[in-house]
Amino acid sequence: MPVITSGAHPRALWPGVRAWFGAKYNERPKVWSQFCDVVKSDKAYELDVAMTSFGLLEKKPEGQPLQYDSHSQEWERKHTHDVYAGGYIVTEEEMEDNLYEDRSFQRSQLLALSAAETKEYKGVNWLAEAFDTTGAYVGGDGVALCATTHPVQYSTDGTAYQANTLSAAADFSEAALEDLYILARNNENSRGIRFPLNIKKLIGGTSLTFEFERVLHSALRSGYGTNDINALKELGLLQDNAYVINPYLTTGDWFGKTDAPNGLTCYQRRALKFSQDNDFDTSNAKAKCSERYVFDFTDWRGIYGVQGA
């Protein structure tokens, strides 16, 4: 078990150090909460169950009985909370002799930073693994978050699948965004009833910052050298600042958060809490923090995504 002793920071035992650095930089706002909904939970887990609707009505011949329909339960999604915890132990001698404890060794703040960073990594995992069909990152329907093979009972195009990604990888562009928007607008439920979705916010890594800005805010079509208007902007399909730059996304993949409910969600069972105590035999000081939550999704329709080419 690691224990922070006087030897861990020998310079802290003597005056004259101008600054301690490397553990804290400018704080930034939370990123995960800009594309994940938050649901407070008071149970060991949360359970969501998908169900079908009724299908389209059938024509009833004169004098003949009507066709009755049924609807049923499909798959279910269980969201089980995880506990994330960390802490440190400091010897009594280190606390007594550290001349910078009250100024530069605010270890509780460092622990809070670690907790916040952990949540960012957990929050982005579903996007980072959105196209992975082989690992643990599959949805209740058994396929990846973003796929062309989401199973449905019926579709108006005659297939047994629906898609929330384009059929081919594509770097972000105005044309690719238009294709993704059209795909979302053509959404159906599992019985073929149309529920057109709107893309409310774009999500991408740092490398897409400038392209997002150009495509969303240019008065004319970006990169075409024509006088054609920017249809996305003119139609008000994505409002100003309707994108999130997520520095934890390191690929060229990009995503659109839609207005479908039960998409990417942080199920928060217990908020971050700190506690501390002393060991009687050693007089070592212990401090810890823990938080209980899980990031997950139920309906894949909440996110439409495209793999970068």
Secondary structure, DSSP 8 states (H G I E B T S, - for coil): ---B-GGGSGGGGSS------SS-------SGGGTSEEEE--SSEEEEEEE----------TTS--------EEEEEEEE-EEEEEEEEE-HHHHHH-TTTTTT--HHHHHHHHHHHHHHHHHHHHHHTTT-SSSS-B-TTSSBSS-S-EE-S--TTS-SEE-SS-SS---S-HHHHHHHHHHHHT-B-TTS-B----EEEEEE-GGGHHHHHHHHH-SB-TTS-S--B-HHHHTTSS-TT-EEE-TT--SS-EEEEES-SS-SEEEEEEEEEEEEEE-TTT--EEEEEEEEEEEE-S-GGGEEEE---
